[in-house]
Amino acid sequence: MNCHSTHSKKDLCDIILIFNLPIQDFKQMVKKDLGHHILITLKSMDSIAPNFDYYEIKDIDELILHLTTKKCQGNISLKEREISISKSKSLIHFAKGCGGTFGNSDYTDKSQVISDAEYISKYADVPTCRMAIKLLNENNLLGYQIEGTISYKVKKQLEKKQKIKQGQQAQFSARAGHFVVVFD
C-alpha cells in the first residue's frame, strides 16, 4: 500500500512534522519512498496525537485513509492558479477601481462578472481569490452572496489569524467615579 500520488512531498513532510512521526532524514527521501516510510511507521505505532489546527484527523486509521485516498482540496495546478489570480485581479479592479461600473473594467456585462466570480470561488484557498470574493460580497455587486470553497487547513489558519488580530486591537474602557490624581 502506498500514499496516493496527489499528496505532494511537502504535504508528506508536513504530516511527519505535525504528527511527530519518528522518521529520520525525511527531507532527503524521494516522494515515493517517503510515503512508503510514513505508512510503515504508522502501522507500527499505537496512536498519534491529533492536531486539529491542520487536519481533521483523530487516529492512525483516519491518517492512513487520508494518505491512501485522493487529496480532495488544495490541488491547484500552476496554470489554474495563474488563471484564477488573473480573474481575481480583474474582479478586484472592477469592484474597487471602477466602483462596479463597466466603463474602465475588463467586463462588458454582469454575466461575465458572475462567470469569473463562480470560477474563482473554487479556489478560495488563494488569498487574491478570497479578496475578490470579499469585495464582491461587501459591495453586493452580483446581487447575491458568493461562497468560496476553503480547505479545512486554510480555514483553521484564518481563524487563528482572526483571533490574533482581535487580541491586538486597542480597546477603550471608561469608568465613572471620583479619582484622585497626585503629581510629584
Buried (B, 14 or more C-beta within 10 A) or exposed (E): EEBEEEBEBEBBBBBBEBBEBEBEEBEEBEBEEBBBBBBEBBEEEEEBEBBEEBBEBEEBEBBBEBBBEEBEBBEBEEEBBEBBBBBBBBBBBBBEEBEBEBEEBBBEEEEBBBEBBEBBBBBBBBEBBBBBBBBBBEEEBBEEEBEBEBBBBBEBBEEEEEEEEEEEEEEEEEEEEEEEEEEE
